[in-house]
Amino acid sequence: MRYVSTRGRAPVLDFEGVLLAGLATDGGLYVPQAWPRIAHDEIAALRGRPYAEVAHAILSRFTGDAIDDDVLRGIVEEAYGRFGHPAVAPLTQIDSAEWLLELFHGPTLAFKDVAMQVLGRLYDHVLERRDSRVTVIGATSGDTGSAAIEAIQGRERASIFILHPHGRVSEVQRRQMTTVHGANVHNLAIEGTFDDCQALLKAMFNDAAFRDEVRISGVNSINWARIVPQVVYYFTAAVSLGAPEVAVSFCVPSGNFGDVFAGYVAHRMGLPVERLVVASNSNDILTRVLNTGEHRLTSVAPTMSPSMDIQVSSNFERLLFEMHDRDGARVDALMRQLATERAFDLDPAALASLHGLFAAGRCDEEETLATIASVHRETGLVIDPHTAVGVHVARRLRGRRASPMVTLSTAHPAKFPDAVERAIGTRPALPPRLADLLTREERYTVLPNDLGAVMAHVRAHKGTVA
Ligand SMILES: *Cc1c(COP(=O)(O)O)cnc(C)c1O
């Protein structure tokens, strides 16, 4: 399997190459040169198989010769063996033709674990083969940092440094990072805001000498290896509900467009997907572009579903590439226009190519609370605010269709106790394996908002191997 850049000017790489590169050298994102297809019979044969087995079947189509078959099998078995539910991603019915796909049974209680747990192990394998190491550096306001730490913790060939704004992340989110004590895990509480953390991160990535010295690497969702493991649960959910004979619709609470793009990939591979519904909170750039063709950046407003509070949806570029018939020069021109004018308009033909498959809607803060409350009243289930955004939009847009509608439940409600309490009056409990989170010992280093100080800290501690 070979990969090409969405901007058309970067070298063609294999899976190992894109795993290590992250972003392409022309600023684009890597996608497969051709979509692998899965035949009708092969899809049917996935029904009832253990999750790790389906994961192996799907991932092997993308890893090609780059990862040994037995190695890949071992990686997915180990990664998904850590999940708190034997089905890994179980379905729960909430209405006659409506389901939730629970993606929050991983170590940090959000769907990002599904891909990160595989990514950390892939890194170790590939770096061992090359006798090399990386230093993963990231900035977080919440979910991504803890999922990355859990994934890199204890890995032989990687260290991780996560910057968070000191005193400005929720207690649950901070503790999910700072109570993980691998010798290769370094939490840095920066005396500043999330934007300051991002500026420090960017400065480190842009410093070529530093980048080479510490072998810096990122783990954000532009890495193709983070998309592939998310394709798997579209298959497991759809076959449980009757695919390939039945077409299933999915509603995806979206921020960076990675998760919903994985659904698009499943569709391109041959899974019968009736509709992919993109759900946004009040930061609704995705809803606006899909409904009107106008892609315009605005400011970000904080919401109860913070993991979707984004302005630039980086993975949308992968869909742009597809809707422009894989014309990298065209995508490059649009992205340049976005950088200078903060906006671009899709041409009607490109937009029309998506209709029929994609639909999009937004959910504001009031509607988020009302949906948490109504799902609780009707079913007794407690859902988190990100899931609520999805359920609200799924219900509004599905109309009278009788085909199954699956909303991706992206986080455990206990990660967002304040919003849940506002909606239903009680605080959700953490699952038993995390019940002592609030009393575990925390470890982090407070640093000033100063590039020199942060770089010195990374240099001094990067070599610490577990
Ligand atoms: C990251 C995240 C999302 C958004 O996923 P994207 O792939 O960025 O669209 C939604 N819900 C939760 C809980 C998340 O952590």
The ligand as a Gaussian input file, in Angstrom:
#p B3LYP/6-31G(d) Opt

LIG

0 1
 C      -11.656000      14.309000      19.701000
 C      -13.086000      14.132000      20.111000
 C      -14.164000      14.360000      19.208000
 C      -13.961000      14.858000      17.802000
 O      -13.325000      13.913000      16.985000
 P      -12.668000      14.378000      15.604000
 O      -12.006000      13.161000      15.072000
 O      -11.683000      15.456000      15.977000
 O      -13.750000      14.887000      14.732000
 C      -15.444000      14.117000      19.671000
 N      -15.690000      13.702000      20.935000
 C      -14.690000      13.496000      21.818000
 C      -15.034000      13.071000      23.207000
 C      -13.356000      13.682000      21.445000
 O      -12.373000      13.475000      22.344000

